Amino acid sequence: MKRLFSQIYLCLVPILTIVFGLGVGYISYKIYLPIWLLNVIFMIVAMSSLGAGNYKTANSTNKRLIIAGVFFIIPTLLTSMFFGLGAPPYESAARWMETVTEQRIRYYFLLAAGLFIAFGFAMLSQQLNKAGEDFYALLGSVAILVAAPVFLIDMSFWGFFLTRMYQLMVDTHATKTPEWVLPLRIMFYYVNIFASALVYLATALFALSLKKTQWFKPAACTCYVIISMLFLVLDLLPPTLPEPFATLNFIVSIPAVPFMFPYFIGINLLLLAGNSTRLQRVDALAPK
């Protein structure tokens, strides 16, 4: 029962973060910070209940699966704070500078999240290769190797270049964004789309790899593939399309959203690590 409640809680975290982040918007740090810290504690306890608590007694293969699972979950643990930050105030230099510390924290967390996702996929790829699956995992690893630096550059632009520009605008009492910045923002909009698309593609490829090794149930892997590819298509849609496609395109391209699917893979990896019967099958599938 404890494992079931832990799984349900972890599954709800990213969904509620997006719902409240987009629906409620910015609220005082006196409200969201204690809630976020409490959520961090609950998530750590839940991860321990699902399988991370078995780390000390697990063999080397299963330890790496636990590490990969934790790496996939940490980004959502960090970005769950965004429920209180709302959407970034891109269109208002004054509003951005009023919350400049929170905006910097937002992008520090996103940069860290991108690194953890890349590390998690690298760890998982190594274990899948040992289990005999060296095709889909390799393609997924290549997609992540391309996506990671693109994502880090993208977040650096939105988080730190814009912060400096808005600071200059406020200091000089400028009321209009410089015209030369607009083409740059359009370019990085598409850079963000490209990075998100690669993460969706990598998730689908790793799901196929997990299906081939029989580590995850075939139905679950099929759902990962279908939903990841659906989000990939929505991500690549032109933003000029009518509703509801424009809104869907906006949601799936939010930087934290592509991390949801590796997050759920991480939950399943911890469940796998906490199931002795399934762990024995994983060990049996691995080449000796």
Short mmCIF file of the C-alpha atoms (twelve columns), coordinates in Angstrom:
data_MODEL
# 
_entry.id   MODEL 
# 
loop_
_atom_site.group_PDB 
_atom_site.id 
_atom_site.type_symbol 
_atom_site.label_atom_id 
_atom_site.label_alt_id 
_atom_site.label_comp_id 
_atom_site.label_asym_id 
_atom_site.label_seq_id 
_atom_site.Cartn_x 
_atom_site.Cartn_y 
_atom_site.Cartn_z 
_atom_site.pdbx_PDB_model_num 
ATOM 1   C CA . MET A 1   0.000  0.000   0.000   1 
ATOM 2   C CA . LYS A 2   2.843  2.376   0.815   1 
ATOM 3   C CA . ARG A 3   4.432  1.704   -2.586  1 
ATOM 4   C CA . LEU A 4   1.074  2.267   -4.303  1 
ATOM 5   C CA . PHE A 5   0.502  5.619   -2.586  1 
ATOM 6   C CA . SER A 6   4.105  6.616   -3.381  1 
ATOM 7   C CA . GLN A 7   3.601  5.794   -7.053  1 
ATOM 8   C CA . ILE A 8   0.307  7.704   -7.232  1 
ATOM 9   C CA . TYR A 9   1.829  10.737  -5.522  1 
ATOM 10  C CA . LEU A 10  4.836  10.835  -7.826  1 
ATOM 11  C CA . CYS A 11  2.610  10.471  -10.898 1 
ATOM 12  C CA . LEU A 12  0.468  13.424  -9.829  1 
ATOM 13  C CA . VAL A 13  3.346  15.866  -9.179  1 
ATOM 14  C CA . PRO A 14  4.171  16.931  -12.789 1 
ATOM 15  C CA . ILE A 15  0.506  17.088  -13.797 1 
ATOM 16  C CA . LEU A 16  -0.456 19.294  -10.849 1 
ATOM 17  C CA . THR A 17  2.624  21.474  -11.420 1 
ATOM 18  C CA . ILE A 18  1.529  22.264  -14.972 1 
ATOM 19  C CA . VAL A 19  -2.137 22.749  -14.033 1 
ATOM 20  C CA . PHE A 20  -1.417 25.159  -11.162 1 
ATOM 21  C CA . GLY A 21  1.510  26.828  -12.946 1 
ATOM 22  C CA . LEU A 22  -0.618 27.752  -15.943 1 
ATOM 23  C CA . GLY A 23  -3.935 28.145  -14.128 1 
ATOM 24  C CA . VAL A 24  -2.955 30.128  -11.016 1 
ATOM 25  C CA . GLY A 25  0.148  32.032  -12.111 1 
ATOM 26  C CA . TYR A 26  2.596  33.815  -9.838  1 
ATOM 27  C CA . ILE A 27  2.032  33.668  -6.070  1 
ATOM 28  C CA . SER A 28  4.124  34.825  -3.102  1 
ATOM 29  C CA . TYR A 29  7.218  32.835  -2.203  1 
ATOM 30  C CA . LYS A 30  5.851  32.722  1.361   1 
ATOM 31  C CA . ILE A 31  3.203  30.350  0.008   1 
ATOM 32  C CA . TYR A 32  4.900  28.335  -2.710  1 
ATOM 33  C CA . LEU A 33  8.309  27.838  -1.061  1 
ATOM 34  C CA . PRO A 34  7.071  25.909  2.030   1 
ATOM 35  C CA . ILE A 35  4.762  23.834  -0.187  1 
ATOM 36  C CA . TRP A 36  7.630  23.046  -2.548  1 
ATOM 37  C CA . LEU A 37  9.976  22.046  0.292   1 
ATOM 38  C CA . LEU A 38  7.285  19.777  1.723   1 
ATOM 39  C CA . ASN A 39  6.780  18.264  -1.731  1 
ATOM 40  C CA . VAL A 40  10.533 17.623  -2.033  1 
ATOM 41  C CA . ILE A 41  10.443 15.675  1.249   1 
ATOM 42  C CA . PHE A 42  7.412  13.658  0.124   1 
ATOM 43  C CA . MET A 43  9.052  12.881  -3.236  1 
ATOM 44  C CA . ILE A 44  12.265 11.685  -1.569  1 
ATOM 45  C CA . VAL A 45  10.265 9.417   0.771   1 
ATOM 46  C CA . ALA A 46  8.250  8.115   -2.205  1 
ATOM 47  C CA . MET A 47  11.401 7.375   -4.217  1 
ATOM 48  C CA . SER A 48  12.817 5.466   -1.266  1 
ATOM 49  C CA . SER A 49  9.607  3.450   -0.949  1 
ATOM 50  C CA . LEU A 50  9.517  2.520   -4.625  1 
ATOM 51  C CA . GLY A 51  13.066 1.187   -4.815  1 
ATOM 52  C CA . ALA A 52  15.724 3.784   -4.078  1 
ATOM 53  C CA . GLY A 53  15.814 2.507   -0.501  1 
ATOM 54  C CA . ASN A 54  17.217 -0.798  -1.816  1 
ATOM 55  C CA . TYR A 55  20.358 0.874   -3.145  1 
ATOM 56  C CA . LYS A 56  22.757 -0.395  -0.468  1 
ATOM 57  C CA . THR A 57  21.741 -4.044  -0.884  1 
ATOM 58  C CA . ALA A 58  21.365 -4.019  -4.698  1 
ATOM 59  C CA . ASN A 59  23.955 -5.415  -7.087  1 
ATOM 60  C CA . SER A 60  25.902 -3.121  -9.425  1 
ATOM 61  C CA . THR A 61  23.432 -3.412  -12.321 1 
ATOM 62  C CA . ASN A 62  20.424 -2.601  -10.189 1 
ATOM 63  C CA . LYS A 63  22.252 0.246   -8.464  1 
ATOM 64  C CA . ARG A 64  22.739 1.853   -11.864 1 
ATOM 65  C CA . LEU A 65  19.044 1.417   -12.642 1 
ATOM 66  C CA . ILE A 66  18.199 3.140   -9.356  1 
ATOM 67  C CA . ILE A 67  20.616 5.975   -10.137 1 
ATOM 68  C CA . ALA A 68  19.099 6.401   -13.608 1 
ATOM 69  C CA . GLY A 69  15.600 6.463   -12.110 1 
ATOM 70  C CA . VAL A 70  16.564 9.087   -9.536  1 
ATOM 71  C CA . PHE A 71  18.282 11.185  -12.229 1 
ATOM 72  C CA . PHE A 72  15.035 11.153  -14.244 1 
ATOM 73  C CA . ILE A 73  12.953 12.196  -11.235 1 
ATOM 74  C CA . ILE A 74  15.187 14.997  -9.905  1 
ATOM 75  C CA . PRO A 75  14.311 17.444  -12.757 1 
ATOM 76  C CA . THR A 76  10.609 17.308  -11.859 1 
ATOM 77  C CA . LEU A 77  11.502 17.518  -8.164  1 
ATOM 78  C CA . LEU A 78  13.245 20.816  -8.951  1 
ATOM 79  C CA . THR A 79  10.759 22.222  -11.445 1 
ATOM 80  C CA . SER A 80  7.757  21.415  -9.218  1 
ATOM 81  C CA . MET A 81  8.517  24.844  -7.710  1 
ATOM 82  C CA . PHE A 82  7.170  26.365  -10.937 1 
ATOM 83  C CA . PHE A 83  3.579  25.890  -9.756  1 
ATOM 84  C CA . GLY A 84  4.085  29.092  -7.769  1 
ATOM 85  C CA . LEU A 85  6.123  31.000  -10.341 1 
ATOM 86  C CA . GLY A 86  3.676  30.810  -13.219 1 
ATOM 87  C CA . ALA A 87  4.803  31.560  -16.760 1 
ATOM 88  C CA . PRO A 88  7.904  33.764  -17.254 1 
ATOM 89  C CA . PRO A 89  6.899  37.432  -17.775 1 
ATOM 90  C CA . TYR A 90  8.703  37.709  -21.119 1 
ATOM 91  C CA . GLU A 91  6.723  40.723  -22.310 1 
ATOM 92  C CA . SER A 92  7.425  42.987  -19.330 1 
ATOM 93  C CA . ALA A 93  10.949 44.105  -18.442 1 
ATOM 94  C CA . ALA A 94  9.713  45.739  -15.226 1 
ATOM 95  C CA . ARG A 95  7.830  42.629  -14.105 1 
ATOM 96  C CA . TRP A 96  10.838 40.453  -14.938 1 
ATOM 97  C CA . MET A 97  13.163 42.585  -12.823 1 
ATOM 98  C CA . GLU A 98  10.689 42.636  -9.941  1 
ATOM 99  C CA . THR A 99  11.027 38.849  -9.786  1 
ATOM 100 C CA . VAL A 100 14.580 38.593  -11.130 1 
ATOM 101 C CA . THR A 101 15.809 36.252  -8.374  1 
ATOM 102 C CA . GLU A 102 12.972 33.829  -9.018  1 
ATOM 103 C CA . GLN A 103 13.522 33.976  -12.776 1 
ATOM 104 C CA . ARG A 104 17.194 33.148  -12.305 1 
ATOM 105 C CA . ILE A 105 16.307 30.253  -10.019 1 
ATOM 106 C CA . ARG A 106 13.837 29.032  -12.645 1 
ATOM 107 C CA . TYR A 107 16.553 28.792  -15.279 1 
ATOM 108 C CA . TYR A 108 19.196 27.457  -12.904 1 
ATOM 109 C CA . PHE A 109 16.772 24.634  -12.147 1 
ATOM 110 C CA . LEU A 110 16.070 24.073  -15.845 1 
ATOM 111 C CA . LEU A 111 19.795 23.938  -16.638 1 
ATOM 112 C CA . ALA A 112 20.292 21.403  -13.836 1 
ATOM 113 C CA . ALA A 113 17.253 19.458  -15.049 1 
ATOM 114 C CA . GLY A 114 18.698 19.189  -18.557 1 
ATOM 115 C CA . LEU A 115 21.959 17.808  -17.166 1 
ATOM 116 C CA . PHE A 116 20.219 15.240  -14.971 1 
ATOM 117 C CA . ILE A 117 18.097 14.038  -17.895 1 
ATOM 118 C CA . ALA A 118 21.227 13.610  -20.038 1 
ATOM 119 C CA . PHE A 119 23.026 11.730  -17.229 1 
ATOM 120 C CA . GLY A 120 19.982 9.527   -16.670 1 
ATOM 121 C CA . PHE A 121 19.731 8.531   -20.318 1 
ATOM 122 C CA . ALA A 122 23.482 7.857   -20.449 1 
ATOM 123 C CA . MET A 123 23.223 5.552   -17.423 1 
ATOM 124 C CA . LEU A 124 20.156 3.783   -18.813 1 
ATOM 125 C CA . SER A 125 21.749 3.377   -22.238 1 
ATOM 126 C CA . GLN A 126 24.759 1.650   -20.717 1 
ATOM 127 C CA . GLN A 127 22.558 -0.858  -18.875 1 
ATOM 128 C CA . LEU A 128 20.417 -1.511  -21.958 1 
ATOM 129 C CA . ASN A 129 23.565 -2.210  -23.955 1 
ATOM 130 C CA . LYS A 130 24.646 -4.719  -21.322 1 
ATOM 131 C CA . ALA A 131 21.221 -6.354  -21.647 1 
ATOM 132 C CA . GLY A 132 21.822 -6.838  -25.377 1 
ATOM 133 C CA . GLU A 133 19.823 -3.909  -26.809 1 
ATOM 134 C CA . ASP A 134 22.259 -1.752  -28.753 1 
ATOM 135 C CA . PHE A 135 20.123 -0.249  -31.538 1 
ATOM 136 C CA . TYR A 136 17.255 1.863   -30.172 1 
ATOM 137 C CA . ALA A 137 19.260 2.828   -27.088 1 
ATOM 138 C CA . LEU A 138 22.114 4.011   -29.317 1 
ATOM 139 C CA . LEU A 139 19.798 6.134   -31.467 1 
ATOM 140 C CA . GLY A 140 18.158 7.569   -28.358 1 
ATOM 141 C CA . SER A 141 21.568 8.393   -26.888 1 
ATOM 142 C CA . VAL A 142 22.549 10.264  -30.054 1 
ATOM 143 C CA . ALA A 143 19.319 12.285  -29.892 1 
ATOM 144 C CA . ILE A 144 20.058 13.241  -26.268 1 
ATOM 145 C CA . LEU A 145 23.697 14.060  -27.069 1 
ATOM 146 C CA . VAL A 146 22.426 16.590  -29.613 1 
ATOM 147 C CA . ALA A 147 19.519 17.842  -27.474 1 
ATOM 148 C CA . ALA A 148 21.500 18.463  -24.265 1 
ATOM 149 C CA . PRO A 149 23.847 21.256  -25.468 1 
ATOM 150 C CA . VAL A 150 21.060 22.800  -27.559 1 
ATOM 151 C CA . PHE A 151 18.811 22.877  -24.490 1 
ATOM 152 C CA . LEU A 152 21.522 24.377  -22.280 1 
ATOM 153 C CA . ILE A 153 22.221 27.134  -24.827 1 
ATOM 154 C CA . ASP A 154 18.492 27.786  -25.175 1 
ATOM 155 C CA . MET A 155 17.966 28.107  -21.411 1 
ATOM 156 C CA . SER A 156 21.019 30.357  -21.112 1 
ATOM 157 C CA . PHE A 157 19.485 32.747  -23.635 1 
ATOM 158 C CA . TRP A 158 16.031 32.910  -22.050 1 
ATOM 159 C CA . GLY A 159 17.291 32.962  -18.492 1 
ATOM 160 C CA . PHE A 160 20.410 35.095  -18.559 1 
ATOM 161 C CA . PHE A 161 20.672 37.050  -21.807 1 
ATOM 162 C CA . LEU A 162 17.104 38.318  -21.423 1 
ATOM 163 C CA . THR A 163 17.688 39.118  -17.753 1 
ATOM 164 C CA . ARG A 164 20.658 41.318  -18.657 1 
ATOM 165 C CA . MET A 165 18.732 42.977  -21.469 1 
ATOM 166 C CA . TYR A 166 15.726 43.687  -19.245 1 
ATOM 167 C CA . GLN A 167 18.026 45.118  -16.574 1 
ATOM 168 C CA . LEU A 168 19.479 47.530  -19.132 1 
ATOM 169 C CA . MET A 169 15.969 48.470  -20.284 1 
ATOM 170 C CA . VAL A 170 14.866 49.236  -16.736 1 
ATOM 171 C CA . ASP A 171 18.056 51.165  -15.936 1 
ATOM 172 C CA . THR A 172 17.701 53.299  -19.083 1 
ATOM 173 C CA . HIS A 173 13.904 53.646  -18.705 1 
ATOM 174 C CA . ALA A 174 13.388 52.072  -22.120 1 
ATOM 175 C CA . THR A 175 9.775  51.139  -22.820 1 
ATOM 176 C CA . LYS A 176 10.302 49.180  -26.032 1 
ATOM 177 C CA . THR A 177 12.338 46.055  -26.674 1 
ATOM 178 C CA . PRO A 178 15.188 46.752  -29.148 1 
ATOM 179 C CA . GLU A 179 14.218 45.680  -32.654 1 
ATOM 180 C CA . TRP A 180 17.345 43.564  -33.110 1 
ATOM 181 C CA . VAL A 181 16.255 41.341  -30.199 1 
ATOM 182 C CA . LEU A 182 13.041 40.229  -31.897 1 
ATOM 183 C CA . PRO A 183 14.684 38.074  -34.622 1 
ATOM 184 C CA . LEU A 184 16.904 36.584  -31.917 1 
ATOM 185 C CA . ARG A 185 13.885 35.642  -29.823 1 
ATOM 186 C CA . ILE A 186 12.235 34.043  -32.846 1 
ATOM 187 C CA . MET A 187 15.386 32.041  -33.524 1 
ATOM 188 C CA . PHE A 188 15.555 30.752  -29.952 1 
ATOM 189 C CA . TYR A 189 11.861 29.923  -30.045 1 
ATOM 190 C CA . TYR A 190 12.669 27.422  -32.782 1 
ATOM 191 C CA . VAL A 191 15.809 26.279  -30.953 1 
ATOM 192 C CA . ASN A 192 13.519 25.395  -28.047 1 
ATOM 193 C CA . ILE A 193 11.173 23.525  -30.391 1 
ATOM 194 C CA . PHE A 194 14.128 21.557  -31.781 1 
ATOM 195 C CA . ALA A 195 15.439 20.593  -28.325 1 
ATOM 196 C CA . SER A 196 11.972 19.497  -27.160 1 
ATOM 197 C CA . ALA A 197 11.461 17.421  -30.302 1 
ATOM 198 C CA . LEU A 198 14.744 15.585  -29.744 1 
ATOM 199 C CA . VAL A 199 13.798 14.733  -26.140 1 
ATOM 200 C CA . TYR A 200 10.422 13.363  -27.284 1 
ATOM 201 C CA . LEU A 201 12.163 11.329  -29.982 1 
ATOM 202 C CA . ALA A 202 14.766 10.001  -27.539 1 
ATOM 203 C CA . THR A 203 12.028 8.984   -25.092 1 
ATOM 204 C CA . ALA A 204 10.226 7.000   -27.789 1 
ATOM 205 C CA . LEU A 205 13.464 5.268   -28.813 1 
ATOM 206 C CA . PHE A 206 14.353 4.324   -25.242 1 
ATOM 207 C CA . ALA A 207 10.812 3.023   -24.731 1 
ATOM 208 C CA . LEU A 208 11.327 0.717   -27.725 1 
ATOM 209 C CA . SER A 209 14.624 -0.397  -26.202 1 
ATOM 210 C CA . LEU A 210 12.965 -1.106  -22.845 1 
ATOM 211 C CA . LYS A 211 10.282 -3.077  -24.644 1 
ATOM 212 C CA . LYS A 212 12.844 -5.160  -26.505 1 
ATOM 213 C CA . THR A 213 14.688 -6.055  -23.279 1 
ATOM 214 C CA . GLN A 214 11.321 -6.809  -21.589 1 
ATOM 215 C CA . TRP A 215 12.285 -4.619  -18.637 1 
ATOM 216 C CA . PHE A 216 8.963  -2.786  -18.907 1 
ATOM 217 C CA . LYS A 217 5.601  -4.222  -19.879 1 
ATOM 218 C CA . PRO A 218 4.946  -4.049  -23.664 1 
ATOM 219 C CA . ALA A 219 1.694  -2.080  -23.187 1 
ATOM 220 C CA . ALA A 220 3.466  0.579   -21.101 1 
ATOM 221 C CA . CYS A 221 6.255  0.911   -23.664 1 
ATOM 222 C CA . THR A 222 3.724  1.229   -26.473 1 
ATOM 223 C CA . CYS A 223 1.968  4.028   -24.578 1 
ATOM 224 C CA . TYR A 224 5.301  5.827   -24.105 1 
ATOM 225 C CA . VAL A 225 6.008  5.590   -27.831 1 
ATOM 226 C CA . ILE A 226 2.546  6.723   -28.967 1 
ATOM 227 C CA . ILE A 227 2.275  9.664   -26.541 1 
ATOM 228 C CA . SER A 228 5.886  10.782  -27.120 1 
ATOM 229 C CA . MET A 229 5.388  10.784  -30.881 1 
ATOM 230 C CA . LEU A 230 2.061  12.613  -30.510 1 
ATOM 231 C CA . PHE A 231 3.759  15.302  -28.439 1 
ATOM 232 C CA . LEU A 232 6.560  15.415  -31.011 1 
ATOM 233 C CA . VAL A 233 4.053  16.151  -33.768 1 
ATOM 234 C CA . LEU A 234 2.285  18.800  -31.661 1 
ATOM 235 C CA . ASP A 235 5.661  20.358  -30.825 1 
ATOM 236 C CA . LEU A 236 6.516  20.727  -34.520 1 
ATOM 237 C CA . LEU A 237 3.178  22.305  -35.475 1 
ATOM 238 C CA . PRO A 238 3.330  25.971  -36.569 1 
ATOM 239 C CA . PRO A 239 2.284  28.297  -33.717 1 
ATOM 240 C CA . THR A 240 0.028  30.180  -36.148 1 
ATOM 241 C CA . LEU A 241 -2.515 27.343  -36.331 1 
ATOM 242 C CA . PRO A 242 -5.996 27.979  -34.866 1 
ATOM 243 C CA . GLU A 243 -7.090 26.773  -31.437 1 
ATOM 244 C CA . PRO A 244 -6.776 24.311  -29.818 1 
ATOM 245 C CA . PHE A 245 -3.599 23.473  -31.761 1 
ATOM 246 C CA . ALA A 246 -1.839 26.727  -30.869 1 
ATOM 247 C CA . THR A 247 -2.376 26.094  -27.141 1 
ATOM 248 C CA . LEU A 248 -1.290 22.471  -27.428 1 
ATOM 249 C CA . ASN A 249 1.819  23.558  -29.317 1 
ATOM 250 C CA . PHE A 250 2.607  26.038  -26.545 1 
ATOM 251 C CA . ILE A 251 2.147  23.474  -23.743 1 
ATOM 252 C CA . VAL A 252 4.250  20.672  -25.250 1 
ATOM 253 C CA . SER A 253 7.100  23.100  -25.983 1 
ATOM 254 C CA . ILE A 254 7.340  24.373  -22.378 1 
ATOM 255 C CA . PRO A 255 10.915 23.387  -21.395 1 
ATOM 256 C CA . ALA A 256 9.882  21.239  -18.406 1 
ATOM 257 C CA . VAL A 257 7.140  19.300  -20.236 1 
ATOM 258 C CA . PRO A 258 9.416  16.979  -22.324 1 
ATOM 259 C CA . PHE A 259 11.019 15.878  -19.045 1 
ATOM 260 C CA . MET A 260 7.710  14.361  -17.927 1 
ATOM 261 C CA . PHE A 261 8.181  11.189  -19.960 1 
ATOM 262 C CA . PRO A 262 11.699 10.388  -18.684 1 
ATOM 263 C CA . TYR A 263 10.237 11.176  -15.239 1 
ATOM 264 C CA . PHE A 264 7.643  8.410   -15.596 1 
ATOM 265 C CA . ILE A 265 10.336 6.081   -16.930 1 
ATOM 266 C CA . GLY A 266 12.289 6.895   -13.758 1 
ATOM 267 C CA . ILE A 267 9.305  5.919   -11.602 1 
ATOM 268 C CA . ASN A 268 9.091  2.570   -13.417 1 
ATOM 269 C CA . LEU A 269 12.830 2.006   -13.015 1 
ATOM 270 C CA . LEU A 270 12.485 2.451   -9.258  1 
ATOM 271 C CA . LEU A 271 9.516  0.078   -9.255  1 
ATOM 272 C CA . LEU A 272 11.673 -2.400  -11.143 1 
ATOM 273 C CA . ALA A 273 14.451 -1.979  -8.589  1 
ATOM 274 C CA . GLY A 274 11.992 -2.627  -5.764  1 
ATOM 275 C CA . ASN A 275 10.586 -5.818  -7.286  1 
ATOM 276 C CA . SER A 276 12.855 -8.793  -6.546  1 
ATOM 277 C CA . THR A 277 11.082 -11.085 -9.029  1 
ATOM 278 C CA . ARG A 278 11.418 -8.675  -11.920 1 
ATOM 279 C CA . LEU A 279 14.985 -7.886  -10.904 1 
ATOM 280 C CA . GLN A 280 15.868 -11.559 -11.248 1 
ATOM 281 C CA . ARG A 281 14.484 -11.488 -14.776 1 
ATOM 282 C CA . VAL A 282 16.527 -8.372  -15.575 1 
ATOM 283 C CA . ASP A 283 19.653 -10.125 -14.336 1 
ATOM 284 C CA . ALA A 284 18.808 -13.221 -16.378 1 
ATOM 285 C CA . LEU A 285 18.425 -11.173 -19.564 1 
ATOM 286 C CA . ALA A 286 21.811 -9.469  -19.147 1 
ATOM 287 C CA . PRO A 287 24.710 -11.142 -21.061 1 
ATOM 288 C CA . LYS A 288 27.097 -13.007 -18.782 1 
# 
